[in-house]
Amino acid sequence: MQTTTLVTDLSFGEGPRWHDDRLWFSDMHANQVLAVDDGGKLEAIVEVEHQPSGLGWLPDGDLLVVSMADRRILRWDGSRLTAHADLSGLASFYCNDMVVDGHGRAYVGNFGFDLHAGQEPTTAELICVEADGAARVVATDLMFPNGTVITPDAGTLIVAETFASRLTAFDIQADGNLDNRRIWAELPEGAVPDGICLDSEAGIWSASPSTNECLRQLEGGEVTHRVAVDRGAFACMLGGTAGDTLFILTSGASDPETCKRDRTARIETCPAPHQRAGWP
């Protein structure tokens, strides 16, 4: 499948979400949350000083934003940015992606180690943040928990363990806790899952920056589709009017200084075989 470029000249796109007929995303190293319509018209939503990443919405419509470097979840009501949850005592290192369910409960991953300083990878936690901001650790020993999805029945959470090259599933309990940990799929050799999204036929698309592609897998690991790009694919989201457009956030680099200087990040699109489903 060939991609079409929708947006260029970004610093580093992350956390794409289809919401209210637009793609919302974080330009992480430009410290902005933006939204773009399917014609490429951009709107700056809010500035986030300490690097925005994952996005999601509370039931009342307020936007939640991961503030990476200070390990907080912020809340944007359309006019004011406030603290929703402080995760600095729970997250091992910078927070990254998250998924927010229909009740406003957020699941947030983190690096676990200083990636850009070249530290050795170590495991990290998945943190649950309730709609009122109360937070707790609900899973440990994950290798860079990153993109996360929740199935339409709200019964299963699947998280990308980037540095383990796998997708890991949990059952979601009524209180939001997780159990029955299992491998949902191993990625093909050389590929790693960064951002992920779920479709209506229970397939998961993974953006793989190591292999410059997005790939779709079924539970167990079967690869059904691959979309090649000419640079790293770091995040993906299904959306568009019919819900079957795949948005791929790509970049020629990921380290902050190079991203700020070169601004090689893009949003690319292509048709997908199935519509988006579940959360986000």
C-alpha positions as CSV (number, residue, x, y, z in Angstrom):
1,M,0.0,0.0,0.0
2,Q,1.2,3.5,-0.9
3,T,0.9,6.4,1.6
4,T,-0.1,10.0,1.0
5,T,1.5,12.8,3.0
6,L,-1.0,14.9,4.9
7,V,1.3,17.0,7.1
8,T,5.0,17.9,7.0
9,D,7.5,20.0,9.0
10,L,6.7,18.5,12.4
11,S,9.3,18.0,15.1
12,F,8.2,14.5,16.3
13,G,4.6,13.3,16.2
14,E,3.2,11.0,18.9
15,G,-0.1,9.9,20.5
16,P,-2.5,10.2,17.4
17,R,-6.2,10.0,18.3
18,W,-9.2,10.4,16.0
19,H,-11.7,12.7,17.8
20,D,-14.5,15.0,16.6
21,D,-13.7,14.5,12.9
22,R,-10.0,15.4,13.3
23,L,-6.7,13.7,14.1
24,W,-5.3,15.0,17.4
25,F,-1.7,14.4,18.1
26,S,1.3,15.6,20.1
27,D,4.3,17.3,18.4
28,M,6.4,16.1,21.3
29,H,9.7,18.0,20.8
30,A,7.8,21.2,19.8
31,N,5.9,21.0,23.1
32,Q,2.5,21.3,21.4
33,V,-0.8,19.3,21.0
34,L,-2.3,19.9,17.6
35,A,-5.3,18.7,15.6
36,V,-5.6,18.3,11.8
37,D,-8.5,17.7,9.5
38,D,-8.5,15.4,6.6
39,G,-7.6,18.3,4.3
40,G,-4.4,19.0,6.2
41,K,-5.6,22.1,8.1
42,L,-3.7,22.3,11.4
43,E,-4.8,23.9,14.6
44,A,-2.6,24.3,17.7
45,I,-4.6,23.2,20.7
46,V,-2.3,23.8,23.8
47,E,1.3,24.2,24.7
48,V,2.8,21.5,27.1
49,E,6.1,22.6,28.6
50,H,7.5,19.2,29.5
51,Q,6.8,17.2,26.2
52,P,3.3,16.0,25.5
53,S,2.7,12.4,24.4
54,G,-0.4,10.2,24.9
55,L,-3.8,11.8,24.6
56,G,-7.4,10.9,25.7
57,W,-10.7,12.3,26.8
58,L,-12.7,12.3,30.0
59,P,-16.5,11.7,29.8
60,D,-17.1,15.4,30.2
61,G,-15.0,16.2,27.1
62,D,-11.9,17.5,28.8
63,L,-8.6,16.4,27.2
64,L,-6.0,14.4,29.1
65,V,-2.4,14.8,28.1
66,V,0.7,12.9,29.2
67,S,3.4,15.4,30.3
68,M,6.4,13.2,29.8
69,A,9.4,14.7,31.5
70,D,7.7,15.7,34.7
71,R,5.7,12.5,34.8
72,R,2.2,14.1,35.1
73,I,-1.2,13.8,33.5
74,L,-2.6,17.2,32.6
75,R,-6.2,18.2,31.9
76,W,-7.2,20.8,29.3
77,D,-10.8,22.1,29.5
78,G,-10.5,24.2,26.4
79,S,-9.1,27.3,28.2
80,R,-7.0,26.2,31.1
81,L,-4.3,23.5,31.6
82,T,-4.3,21.9,35.1
83,A,-2.8,19.0,36.9
84,H,-4.9,15.8,36.8
85,A,-2.4,13.3,38.3
86,D,1.2,13.3,39.5
87,L,2.9,10.0,38.6
88,S,6.5,11.0,39.6
89,G,6.4,8.7,42.6
90,L,5.1,5.7,40.5
91,A,6.8,5.9,37.1
92,S,10.4,4.8,36.8
93,F,11.3,7.4,34.1
94,Y,9.6,9.6,31.5
95,C,5.9,8.7,30.9
96,N,4.9,8.1,27.3
97,D,1.8,6.8,25.7
98,M,-1.6,6.0,27.3
99,V,-5.1,4.9,26.6
100,V,-8.2,6.4,28.2
101,D,-11.3,4.2,28.3
102,G,-15.0,5.2,28.2
103,H,-15.1,5.9,31.9
104,G,-12.1,8.2,31.9
105,R,-9.8,5.7,33.4
106,A,-6.3,6.1,31.9
107,Y,-3.5,3.5,31.6
108,V,-0.1,5.1,31.2
109,G,3.3,3.6,30.3
110,N,6.8,4.9,30.9
111,F,10.3,4.4,29.6
112,G,11.8,2.8,32.7
113,F,15.3,4.1,31.8
114,D,17.0,7.1,30.1
115,L,16.7,6.0,26.4
116,H,18.4,9.1,24.9
117,A,21.3,8.9,27.3
118,G,22.1,5.4,26.2
119,Q,21.2,3.6,29.4
120,E,20.7,-0.1,29.4
121,P,17.0,-1.0,29.1
122,T,15.2,-2.0,32.3
123,T,11.6,-2.9,33.0
124,A,8.9,-0.4,33.8
125,E,5.3,-0.1,35.2
126,L,1.9,0.4,33.7
127,I,0.0,2.9,35.8
128,C,-3.8,3.2,36.1
129,V,-5.2,6.7,36.7
130,E,-8.8,6.9,37.7
131,A,-11.1,9.6,36.4
132,D,-10.7,11.5,39.7
133,G,-6.9,11.5,39.3
134,A,-6.1,8.7,41.9
135,A,-3.2,6.6,40.5
136,R,-1.7,3.2,41.2
137,V,0.6,0.6,39.5
138,V,-1.4,-2.2,37.9
139,A,1.4,-4.1,36.1
140,T,5.2,-4.4,36.4
141,D,8.2,-5.9,34.6
142,L,7.2,-4.5,31.2
143,M,9.9,-3.8,28.7
144,F,9.1,-0.2,27.7
145,P,5.3,-0.2,27.9
146,N,4.2,2.0,25.0
147,G,1.1,2.1,22.8
148,T,-2.0,0.6,24.4
149,V,-5.5,-0.4,23.2
150,I,-8.6,-1.6,24.9
151,T,-11.1,-3.9,23.1
152,P,-14.7,-2.8,22.3
153,D,-16.1,-5.0,25.1
154,A,-13.8,-3.2,27.6
155,G,-12.5,-6.6,28.7
156,T,-9.0,-6.7,27.4
157,L,-6.1,-4.3,27.5
158,I,-3.2,-4.9,25.0
159,V,0.1,-3.0,25.4
160,A,3.1,-2.8,23.2
161,E,6.3,-3.8,24.9
162,T,8.7,-2.0,22.6
163,F,12.0,-3.5,23.7
164,A,10.6,-7.0,24.0
165,S,9.1,-6.9,20.4
166,R,5.7,-8.1,21.5
167,L,2.2,-7.2,22.3
168,T,1.0,-8.3,25.8
169,A,-2.6,-8.7,26.8
170,F,-4.3,-8.5,30.2
171,D,-7.9,-9.0,31.4
172,I,-9.4,-5.8,32.8
173,Q,-11.2,-6.3,36.1
174,A,-14.3,-4.3,37.2
175,D,-12.1,-2.1,39.4
176,G,-9.6,-1.4,36.6
177,N,-6.9,-3.8,37.9
178,L,-5.3,-6.2,35.4
179,D,-4.7,-9.9,35.5
180,N,-4.2,-13.0,33.3
181,R,-1.1,-11.6,31.6
182,R,-0.2,-13.3,28.3
183,I,1.5,-12.7,25.0
184,W,-1.0,-11.5,22.4
185,A,1.6,-11.6,19.5
186,E,5.3,-11.6,18.9
187,L,6.4,-9.2,16.2
188,P,8.4,-10.4,13.2
189,E,12.2,-10.5,13.5
190,G,13.6,-6.9,13.5
191,A,10.3,-5.2,14.1
192,V,9.3,-3.4,17.3
193,P,5.9,-2.0,18.3
194,D,5.7,1.6,19.2
195,G,2.3,3.2,18.8
196,I,-0.6,0.8,18.1
197,C,-4.3,0.8,17.2
198,L,-7.1,-1.7,17.0
199,D,-9.6,-2.4,14.2
200,S,-13.1,-3.9,14.0
201,E,-11.8,-7.4,13.0
202,A,-9.6,-7.7,16.1
203,G,-6.4,-6.8,14.2
204,I,-3.7,-4.6,15.7
205,W,-1.6,-2.2,13.7
206,S,1.9,-1.6,15.1
207,A,4.1,1.3,14.0
208,S,7.6,-0.2,13.8
209,P,10.4,2.4,13.7
210,S,13.1,-0.2,13.4
211,T,11.7,-1.5,10.1
212,N,10.1,1.7,8.7
213,E,6.6,0.2,8.5
214,C,3.2,-0.3,10.0
215,L,2.1,-3.9,10.2
216,R,-1.2,-5.5,11.0
217,Q,-1.3,-8.7,13.1
218,L,-3.9,-11.0,14.5
219,E,-3.8,-12.6,17.9
220,G,-1.1,-15.3,17.8
221,G,1.1,-13.2,15.4
222,E,-0.1,-13.7,11.9
223,V,0.8,-10.7,9.8
224,T,-1.9,-9.8,7.3
225,H,-0.8,-6.4,6.0
226,R,2.3,-4.2,5.9
227,V,2.7,-0.6,4.9
228,A,6.3,0.6,4.1
229,V,7.4,4.2,4.7
230,D,10.8,5.9,4.0
231,R,11.6,6.7,7.6
232,G,10.8,5.5,11.1
233,A,7.1,4.8,11.8
234,F,6.5,5.8,15.4
235,A,2.7,5.9,15.9
236,C,-0.5,5.0,14.1
237,M,-4.2,5.6,14.3
238,L,-7.3,4.5,12.4
239,G,-9.8,7.3,11.7
240,G,-11.2,9.4,8.9
241,T,-14.9,9.8,7.9
242,A,-15.5,6.1,7.6
243,G,-12.9,5.1,10.2
244,D,-10.8,3.1,7.8
245,T,-8.0,5.5,7.1
246,L,-4.6,4.6,8.6
247,F,-2.7,7.6,9.9
248,I,1.0,6.9,10.3
249,L,3.3,9.3,12.2
250,T,6.8,9.1,10.8
251,S,10.1,10.8,11.4
252,G,13.7,10.6,10.3
253,A,15.0,10.7,13.9
254,S,13.8,10.4,17.4
255,D,16.4,12.1,19.6
256,P,15.1,15.5,20.7
257,E,17.9,17.8,19.4
258,T,17.9,16.3,15.9
259,C,14.1,16.5,15.8
260,K,14.0,20.1,16.8
261,R,16.6,21.0,14.3
262,D,15.6,19.0,11.2
263,R,11.8,18.7,11.5
264,T,11.6,15.6,9.3
265,A,8.4,14.3,11.0
266,R,5.3,13.8,8.9
267,I,1.7,12.4,9.1
268,E,1.1,10.0,6.2
269,T,-2.2,8.2,5.3
270,C,-3.3,5.1,3.5
271,P,-6.5,3.1,3.2
272,A,-7.0,0.3,5.7
273,P,-9.0,-2.9,5.3
274,H,-11.1,-2.4,8.4
275,Q,-12.5,0.4,10.6
276,R,-11.2,1.5,14.0
277,A,-12.6,-0.1,17.1
278,G,-12.3,0.1,20.9
279,W,-10.1,2.6,22.6
280,P,-8.4,4.9,21.8
